[in-house]
């Protein structure tokens, strides 16, 4: 049975992939490490 994702979840995955391709590190607030990469994006 295929899993259904809400459009917001699909968009979040696409945006995260684009940020990572551009050299950003994508993190949650719980795993925040501002020194992990050149750019850090939080969600």
Secondary structure as the mmCIF struct_conf table of DSSP 4:
data_model
#
loop_
_struct_conf.conf_type_id
_struct_conf.id
_struct_conf.beg_label_comp_id
_struct_conf.beg_label_asym_id
_struct_conf.beg_label_seq_id
_struct_conf.end_label_comp_id
_struct_conf.end_label_asym_id
_struct_conf.end_label_seq_id
HELX_LH_PP_P HELX_LH_PP_P1 UNK A 2 UNK A 4
HELX_RH_AL_P HELX_RH_AL_P1 UNK A 7 UNK A 21
TURN_TY1_P TURN_TY1_P1 UNK A 22 UNK A 23
STRN STRN1 UNK A 24 UNK A 27
BEND BEND1 UNK A 29 UNK A 29
TURN_TY1_P TURN_TY1_P2 UNK A 30 UNK A 31
TURN_TY1_P TURN_TY1_P3 UNK A 34 UNK A 35
BEND BEND2 UNK A 36 UNK A 38
STRN STRN2 UNK A 39 UNK A 42
#
